[in-house]
Amino acid sequence: MAKKLFLIFHGRFPSEKAASLFTAKNAEAFADNDMEVTVVVPHRKNIKSTDPFSFYDVKKNFEVKYVPTIDLFDILPNKIAFWMSFIIFSISSFFYIKKASNKEDVVYSNEYLPLFLISFIRLNCFFEMHDFPESKLWFFSDFLSRMRWILVHNRWKLTEISKKFPDISRKKFIYEPNAVDIKAFDIDISKEDARKKVKLPEDKKIVIYTGHLYNWKGVDTLAQATDFLGDEYLIVFVGGTEKDIKIFKNKYGSSKKIFIVGQKPHREIPLWQKASDVLVLPNTAKEAISAYYTSPMKLFEYMASGRPIVASDILSIREIVDERSAVLVTPDEPKALALAINNLIKIPKKGDEIVLQALKDVSNHTWDARALRILNFIVKV
């Protein structure tokens, strides 16, 4: 088996985005499983002085290679700046891989353009499909046929791939959801002590959401659920980009039942989650990325945190949890969400049962276990 793995990611590294964290955790886990890992990322203006290993609290067991790109996000519209950066990065990655790798090495990415270019010089290309192609099917049919291995995060994608790309061999595919560092989230601290550390009131029923404030995350539904909850509740939002935090504060910042914390280092998130009475994942059913494409990293982090979960009843979430490990509610309905939260807090025994089942279910979804299954699949195919 090859001992070198090149993991290509087109994004700021490090950054507050989940995809960047995913890259770091993936790299660390592959390296823990005796692979020599190099993460290939674009050289962006705003990452020069930040150490990704301390930023993500991961082992320094892999190398980070910054390759050239064009960073014009400050002066051009985002879409134009993105495509200019993506194309140049893809070309830079191609030449770096050509120089740094050999034919036995594995080139691994969720980025289709650099992998497509590299597939002309390297056979061991592994595509991790995060989104799903709804257009340009002719291109993706050719692209997928050029990949030696393809990973999908959820079962909906497996079904859709069979329909849209019937000529692609099923043997190429592995189903593998996202993962979590259980030890990092199941920390030994009481709810009361966690609240003291993050300066949250001890006399409130605290509901916490950690993650980005994008519309498809359903955060508006959670904020609006406060209309149906009493004054004893405090809904805490942890995370978001500067732009999204500002917008969200303009919409909901005046509510006494909402506390918008802003962005926190990932290593602090376990404390915030431990401070909660209930953790909420309110993803919308109105957008495909939420309902079908995703395998929410946040859900696995919630499951490992030892706190009861209320989540939207959508396919992408239901394939990970069921009624034993979470309270599942109709998505995009604030009143239904509020009722579920209130009922769960009123019945502590139910919450305890959910916590135990969630911890049991998540035990097989560690980063190391996931990486090992992927590497074993690489050997077989």
Secondary structure, DSSP 8 states (H G I E B T S, - for coil): ---EEEEE--S-SS-SSHHHHHHHHHHHHHHHTT-EEEEEEE--GGGTT--HHHHHT--S-SEEEEE-----TTTS-HHHHHHHHHHHHHHHHHHHHHHH--TTSEEEES-HHHHHHHTTT-S-EEEEE-S---S-HHHHHHHHHH-SEEEESSHHHHHHHHHH-TTS-GGGEEE----B-HHHHS-S--HHHHHHHHT--TTSEEEEEES---GGGTHHHHHHGGGGS-TTEEEEEE---HHHHHHHHHHHTT-TTEEEEE---GGGHHHHHHT-SEEEE---SSSHIIIII---HHHHHHHHTTS-EEEE--HHHHTT--TTTSEEE-TT-HHHHHHHHHHHHH-HHHHHHHHHHHHHHHTT-BHHHHHHHHHHHHHH-
